[in-house]
Amino acid sequence: MRDLLELTPEGLYCPQGDFHVDPWRRVPRAVITHAHADHARAGCDRYLCSSAGKLVLRSRIGAGSPIDTLRWREPVSLNGVRVSLHPAGHLLGSAQVRIERGGLTWVVSGDYKLQADPTCDPFEHVECDVFVSESTFGLPVYRWQAPEGITAEIDTWWRANRDAGRTSVLLAYSLGKAQRLAAMVDPSIGPIMAHGAVMKLVEAYRASGVRLPPIDRVPPRARRVGDGRGLVIAPPSVLGGSWLRLFGESSVALASGWMMLRGVRRRRGFEKGFAVSDHADFPGLLTAIDASRAGRVLVTHGFSEPLARFLRETRGLDATVLPTRFTGESSPDAAEEAEGEAVDDDPEPLAEAVEADADFGIGEAS
Amino acid sequence: MKRFTDLYWRLDATTSTNEKVAALRDYFATAPHADAACALAVLSGGRQMRSVSSGLLREWAAAATGLPAWMVEECYAHVGDLAETLALLLPDPSAATDGAGASLADVMQTTIHDLRGASEERKREVVAEVWSRLAPRERIVWHKLLTGGCRVGVSRTLVARALAEVAGVDQAVMAHRLTGGSLADGEAFARLLDAAPTDADSRRPYPFFLASALDRNAVGEVAEDLGPLADWQAEWKWDGMRAQIVRRGDDATVWSRGEELVSDAFPEIAAAAARLPPGTVLDGELLAVREGTLLGFGSLSKRAGRVRVTKKILEEIPCLFVAYDQLEAGGEDLRDRPLAERRGMLERIVTTPFDSMPAGSPADAVRLFLSPLVIADSWDGLAGLRAGSRARGVEGLMLKRRNSPYRVGRTRGDWWKWKIEPLEIDAVLLYAQAGHGRRAGLHSDYTLGLWQDGRLVTVAKAYSGLSDDEIVEIDRIVRATTLEKHGPVRICRPTLVMQLAFEGVARSTRHKSGLAVRFPRIVRWRRDKEPAEAGTLADLERMIDAGR
């Protein structure tokens, strides 16, 4: 019997339903788990995503192609295949795709996390026969601290910088992480500012009904910004450019799961790193996989080989690696950042939007 | 333990020299002396002992976490640091206490020193007990102490600077006090901080003055940078081991550049030194020479690594000392006098120039030689002599300013090593292995190969010389072109060509090629070359002759 999903040059394809999930090339119908660049490419004829994620997806793929939406758990039939979307907890509107036909159920999780996130709906466990799981942080050295602990660390760092008259620059992906951080920190410490690339998505989040504290856009063509009390949220790509000089004396920290490792922190020259991720940690991956009750698990980008072997040996599951187009393993220096960062520090908002959109179609990702 | 853990992480968190010194100063000013002595031993990078093997730790960690052993290895390969890997894997302690308030000295004694020679069960008990009460950030530091691999990114100079500030003495005085002394306990540490002058008859050597590399090949540039040749003293740059001979009171000792006492490893040198007048300190180079042939650095390391030297080793690897500077005469510190004057004094004590050494093994009586001056009437003439370095078995020339004092550390300007250009060949990357420390998790150690009969044969392992960005990029290519994985080593499809530099070629059984290159390092990534354009084994073989 044919599998419900197959790997084709365009990505994961459901032959019976004639649709792709997160295709990496242009296809007639794309079901999108979430709007990061390695999952949502511009140029498909028609998109399907969660209602919660529509505005964010639109801001990433531009106008043109129609986007159909589904409410959580609302089923639709695509050529006789029953498709529904369930929250994945990765970022606003991120979905797991449940696909059912002839009594057999697959779930494509996309990227997911189990930790609480004030900017999106929490991960929902969905039972299935075949579970397609990510494994970005699929080694047991990755265990996240509870969000309250990380929030306290970031607040402490910001407060100390503020008291020393230094601007706090927190680097994070423009989509998802940046908004989550803004919602996590204590806005009474000082003003929050954001890079234009982050701001554009802050607006999409707000338009989607997510409550965020007041955030000022770092003004274009400014000579000097802030008085050393503020928190600036910006994408990592501003490193090395002149943009950071806008703030005078500053302390720069990166918010990324890879910051768990001292070697990575030192190599990238960050004085401070916060191990906060929108991906599941190792225990989180196991919890989700166990709760799916799937007998077959396809492990994709990340530490797929060790995680699959671990699932086979400790749980007796039929666990194999699903080779994605980008065959590289997660690398602390590349993978997470590729989730849709195409950022310029062009002061013109319009030019920025255009360049950003143009880049999303070609951004490399894991 | 908490204080030291805080110091460790404070040093780790900053790249600023001033902040590092401030962290060290705060620590040394407040830590109990017994703790400070332990910390100083660790910080100065002295030899640390390993009381539990890393293999056992990994095995116990697997048992404690319920993870399969291969998963622990997988994590280690990714993290690149065993202490950190274990700290991250182990379950959180029920209630984290900072080493139960134990002092660093206590922790070192009870959980590290006392474990040496203890039974495996006893070690396991202690390790399990410590694991149960340390938080991850403390575990890392403790693991590093336990496995004898605790290195912090501070130089001896920074440690000396911080201690000098705490003690209120001159930095040079502190550097001298820190040199070669054994600071085993709190009392010794307290003496270190004594503002009064240090005992005159100590056996301590002087802090070494280190030469900087002169990155110039064109003689015109050298002449322009250094000025008239008459201002400079030229000597051969030997491939030996830098050392000081300290003759004071009834004592004669030999010290390595790492400021370790190596008299026992070189008893014949210590014996020869005993015949010098008391109050004499010489700076120079230990060389291994048998029957008039220089044996090279490898042989010397065999000698230096031994606690006791057997008669057989003494015969197989006879050593001598080539003196090039005198730092003390009649108990007087000469370091502020000009080199030309010091050289004059040296020539009166050590009279036999090394190049007039009689053939055959050196006689017992004659172990100390004078570093011969290399005389030329122009920079061009000197460059001509330098070109003959490889045939002579030396690495090039040393250039020392004749009117310069003997400085401390690697101060630029007065002492230059003008090494000969290395040999070079383009080689293909065949295997890659993940690095450690700053390069943890990145494939940064490469095994390179050359062509022979249409196949690539490995010739060298090398890793330096690439930028961080290049290493990241190569890491991605390595992952994408992996053919097989053997533990941490990946065999790659040959796609990358590296320009490999090295100092010489010799026949060897260690590499499949039957050739070994000396001091190999990568100069640059040849993005412009295909593997097919890389060098052949025959090219490398021809360099054996070129090097002679």
Interface residues (C-beta under 8 A of the other chain):
Chain A: L139 P140 V141 Y142 R143 M260 L261 R262 G263 V264 R266 R267 G269 E271 K272 F303 P306 R309 F310 E313 T314 T327 G328 E329 S331 P332 D333 A334
Chain B: D12 A13 T14 T15 T65 L67 P68 W70 M71 E74 C75 H78 V79 G80 D81 E84 T85 L88 L89 I140 H436 G437 R438 R439 A440 G441 L442 D468 V472 D475 R476 R479 A480
